[in-house]
Amino acid sequence: MEAANLDWSLVVLTFIVGCGVGALIYHLVTMNSGDDSGLKDRMSQKEMDYDRLSEGVSEHFIRTDELVNTLEKNYQNLFSHLRQGADSFCDDKSLLKQINRQKETTEEQTEEPEVEKTEEAQSEQPMDYAPKSSGTLSEDFGLEKEKTPEPPKGL
């Protein structure tokens, strides 16, 4: 009878220890899940901040494009206004020729840097290959052959 009591007490003790270990594991698991919700909240906040920043940058560049276009139109209007004033108030033909000449040089200067860049790019191509006569990527390309000295005669 004592052996039966000992078996039952061992079963009850094992059950209590198992419940304690299960409660401890449950506590550890639920404690970490609370941190995950905070992490998810922070991540969603960062995503909203990123979206807001992206919209701000897009609006900035759209507004910048509008302002540049307005500036260009204003420049053209100012130039045409000055030209009309010069045409109507100046009778001096040499002054009108000079104004037209300055306009042409300004237009050429705006187009000229692009032409110079393309000419420089065409004239300075890198040579990353060997000529066809010695073969592509030939190992002896550009190297001078060593001259082996001849032994002295008469020995």
Phi, psi and omega in degrees: 000325178294326179293325179290319177296321180294320178296316180292322180292325177294320178295315180295317179296318178296320178297317180294317178295319178297319178295322179295315179295320178296320178295321178296316179295317178300318180296316180295320180292315181289331178294318179289328180291333176294324177291326179296322180292324176295322178294318178296321178296317179295321180293318178294325177295317178297320178296320178294320177297318179296316179298318179297318179295317179299317178296320179297317180294318179298315179297322179299313182289328176296315179295321178298318178298317178298317181294321179295318178297319178296318179299317179296317178296318178297321178297315179296319179295318179296316181295317179293325177296315178295322180293318177297320177296319179294321179294320185276328185262339183252130175259356183284115182292326181293325177294319178296320178297320180294320178296316178296321180294320179295323179295317180295319180293324177295320179294321179292323180294326179288330180271334188295318181301326179294320180294318180296320180296318181291323178295319178295319181294325180285325185279342184241056178283140179286144178262091180253026180211161179266154177296159184295335183295324180256359176097148181292132180056042179290143183286335182263012180290127176080002180255141177271142179286138179286140177268122179275128181290143179277142178292151180297143182277148176098001177262000000 
